[in-house]
């Protein structure tokens, strides 16, 4: 399964990373959401899935997960927080240095 991650953690606006995870969509539907998101994060690391000229997936990046429908999850310091399209637009407008703190202490993380 391929997953798009918008790289918003660092000043690389407009960059995306395509992450291949070893789960077909049908298998991902059966797994807990947290497990699927953690798999995207793991396989988005350059030491596991190298991408020349592209940084690893980091806290502050946004995962676009399309299993049953398109869902957005920002990677937070506590895990992952679901975003609406409007929240993503607002988040993208923040200065890069402020993005990390936007959801740093999020109480509504995926568990």
C-alpha positions in Angstrom: 0.0 0.0 0.0 1.3 3.5 -0.8 0.7 6.4 1.5 1.3 10.1 0.9 3.0 12.1 3.6 3.2 15.9 3.4 6.5 17.0 4.7 5.6 20.0 6.8 8.0 19.6 9.8 10.8 21.5 8.2 11.0 24.4 5.7 10.4 22.2 2.7 7.0 23.4 1.9 5.2 21.6 -0.9 7.2 18.4 -0.6 5.6 15.0 -0.3 7.0 11.6 0.4 5.4 8.5 -0.9 5.8 5.7 1.7 5.3 2.1 0.7 4.1 0.0 3.7 3.9 -3.8 3.6 0.1 -3.9 4.1 -2.4 -4.3 1.3 -5.4 -2.0 1.8 -7.7 -4.9 2.8 -5.2 -6.0 5.5 -4.9 -2.4 6.7 -8.7 -2.3 7.2 -8.4 -5.1 9.7 -5.6 -3.6 11.7 -5.9 -1.0 14.5 -5.6 2.5 13.1 -2.7 3.2 15.5 -0.8 0.2 14.1 -1.2 1.4 10.5 -0.1 5.0 11.3 2.9 3.7 13.2 3.8 1.5 10.2 3.7 4.5 7.9 6.0 6.4 10.3 8.4 3.5 10.5 8.6 2.9 6.8 8.9 6.6 6.2 12.4 6.6 7.8 15.4 6.8 5.5 17.2 4.0 7.3 14.4 1.7 6.4 13.2 3.1 3.0 15.9 5.4 1.7 14.8 8.4 -0.5 17.7 10.4 -1.9 17.2 14.1 -1.3 14.2 13.6 0.9 14.1 13.7 4.7 12.6 11.0 6.9 9.0 11.4 8.1 9.0 13.5 11.3 6.8 15.0 14.0 4.9 17.7 12.4 4.4 16.0 9.0 0.9 15.0 7.9 -0.1 11.5 6.8 -2.9 11.2 4.1 -4.4 7.8 4.8 -6.8 6.4 2.2 -8.3 3.1 3.4 -12.1 3.6 3.3 -11.9 7.4 2.7 -9.2 10.1 2.8 -8.2 10.9 6.4 -5.5 13.2 7.6 -3.2 12.7 10.6 -0.5 15.0 11.9 2.4 13.2 13.6 2.5 14.6 17.1 4.9 14.2 20.0 2.3 11.8 21.6 1.4 9.9 18.4 -1.1 11.1 15.8 -4.0 13.5 15.7 -6.7 13.5 13.1 -7.2 16.7 11.2 -10.0 18.1 9.0 -9.2 19.7 5.7 -9.6 23.1 7.2 -7.3 22.3 10.1 -4.7 21.2 7.6 -5.0 24.5 5.7 -4.6 26.4 8.9 -1.7 24.3 10.0 0.1 24.8 6.6 -0.1 28.6 7.1 1.7 28.5 10.5 5.4 29.4 10.5 7.4 26.1 10.5 8.8 26.9 14.0 5.3 26.9 15.4 4.0 23.7 13.8 5.6 21.4 16.3 3.9 23.2 19.2 0.4 23.3 17.6 -0.3 19.7 18.6 2.5 18.9 21.0 0.2 18.3 24.0 -2.7 17.1 22.0 -5.2 15.2 24.2 -7.0 13.7 21.3 -4.3 11.5 19.9 -5.1 8.2 18.2 -4.8 5.4 20.7 
